[in-house]
Amino acid sequence: MKRLLALLLLITLTVCYIPSMGEEDTPAFEHLKYGDSGQLVTFVQQRLTALGYYSGKISGNFLEGTRAGLRRLQNDYGLEKTGELDSATYDLLLVAEYRVLKNGDDGDAVTRLQERLIELGYLNTKATGKFRSATEGAVKAFQRQQGIEATGIADLDTQKQLFADTALGKGVAPTPTPDPMNDLGDINDVVIAGDGESTDDTRDDVPFAQRMVRGTEGENVKKVQTRLTELGFFDGPISGYYMNQTIAAVKKFQEYNGLFIEGTMNEATWDALFNDPGVVDVNATPRPSPEPTLPPYYVVVDVTNQVTFVYGLDENNEYTQEVKRMICSTGVKGCDSTPGDWITDGRRARWAYFSLYGSHAQYWTKINENIAFHSVIYTEVDNHALNVKSYARLGRRASHGCIRMLVSDAKWIYENVRGGSTIHITEDLPVDQELTKSLLPPALDRSYMLPKRTPAPTPEPEYSADLMPPQPFRTLRLEKKGEDVYWLQRKLKELGYYQGTVTGAYWQGTQDAVKAFQKDNGLKADGVANRATLEKIYEEVLMNNTPTPEPTPTPKK
C-alpha cells in the first residue's frame, strides 16, 4: 500500500529535454565578451562544441571563433546576435541540445541526423555529413509522418521528436501516449473495503476506461464506436482508431446530450454514453445545453516581465478585478512557454516528478499538454530538498516551458484555478522593471528552505495632485525607494510620461520617464531627478501652494 500511495503521489511529465548537468559543473553566470578568459569561457566553448557551433581549441580565451559560434547560436534561437554571453544566451546554453540544421549545412550533427533518418527508413543514402536535397526531403517526410509542419528544416522540435524513443518509422501508424493518470488511477478513486464487503458506491455501471483524444487506439475505442453506432451517431468502421470520424460522432453525441462539446472522450461523456438510462439518441430531441458558468479567475502570464496576474469577475461578469500578482520563471529560449490562450482541464497533482531530470515540484496544475504551473524545483519529495538556484532565478526565464512560482503562489493556483479557466500567455506586454523588481522574493531561510519573514508591507502613501510633494527634495536616481519616488511616479503618470507600475522604487521605467520629461522641458536629459527637475515637475503645485506674503503694516503716526 505504501508503494502504491507513493506512486499515486507522483505524476510523470514529458518536458523539453536537456542533457544531464550537475549544478556543481556549471560556472556561475557573468557577462562575457571578446577578450575575456577563464573557466566560464571554457564552459561556453565546450557547450558550443557539443552543439556544433564551435570547432576551435578549448582554450578558455574568448576570441573570434567563440564570438562567431555565439552569434550562430543566437541567430538559430531568435536571440539578438551580439556575439557576447548575456543572461539569455547563458540560459540557452544550459538547456539547448540540438543545433538547427538546414540545406547547405555540414558536419557531425548532420551525420547524426542522417543516421537517425536512415534507421527510421526515411533516407536511403549513406550518411555523408552534408545536408542537401535528399536529406531535406527525408526531414520533410518525417515531419509529415509526425504531423508537424513539413519545412525540411531540422529545428529544435523536429530533432526532439526524431531522436525520441517514440519517433515514428516511415509508414508506421501513431500510437497514443500513455496517460499516467489513467495508468495509475487517481488516489481519490481508491476505495478501501473489507474482503467481500460492498461499498456504498457499488453499481453495475460500465466503469470509465480511459480518456480518448485524437490518435488513441485499442479495444476501448471499439467499444465507444460500437455504442455510438447503436445510438445512430456513428456510421464508420469499428476500427479501434479515435480519429476524425469518431471525433465528429462524439461531438454530435455531446451536443445532443447537453454536454460540453469538445470531441474528447472524457469521463462525463463516457458516463452519459454507457451509464445514463436517459441517454438521447440521434432520433430524439436534443437536450438543452447546461447554462454555462464562468470560472472565477482569468490568468495572464506576462513573459516579458516574468509576472503572473490573476483577475476576478466584476459586477458585469468581466475579468477586470486584479486579485493577485506573482513573480515567476517562464521557459528559456528554445523551450519557450508557448504564447496563446489555453483552457485548463482541471488536472493537478500535489507533487510532480520530471523523469527526464530526476527532479520534483509541488502543486502542479496543468495548462496544456506540455506545460503547467508548479513550484520551484526540488531534488526529491522533501520540503528541505529545494534547488536553491531555481528559487534565485525567479523573475527571469529559467524553466523548460512550465511556469515556476513560489510554493505559496503555486499552491494558490492549485487550490483556486479550476478546470475551464483561461490561461493567457503573452510576450507582448511592455517592459516594466519596476513591476518585476517589486515582486522579487526575499532572501531564503536555508534552515527551513522558505522565504525569510519580512515586515508587513507599509500602506500605500497618500497622494494628491493638489498637495505639496514630500519635502525637502532629495536627488532621486536608480535604486532609490521611498514615498517621494511614489509621488514622482504618480505625477509622471498624470503627465503622460510614465507607463509602468507605481511601486515607490526607482528603476529603468522611472528613469526613462524622467529623461523624456527633461528633454521636453530643456533640462539635462540624464534620467536623474535632481532638485531642478523636481521643481519643474511640481511647478504648478509649488506655485499654488506658496503662501502670499503678508503686507508690511504702515506704522501709525
Disulfide bonds with the S-S distance in Angstrom:
Cys16-Cys335 1.94
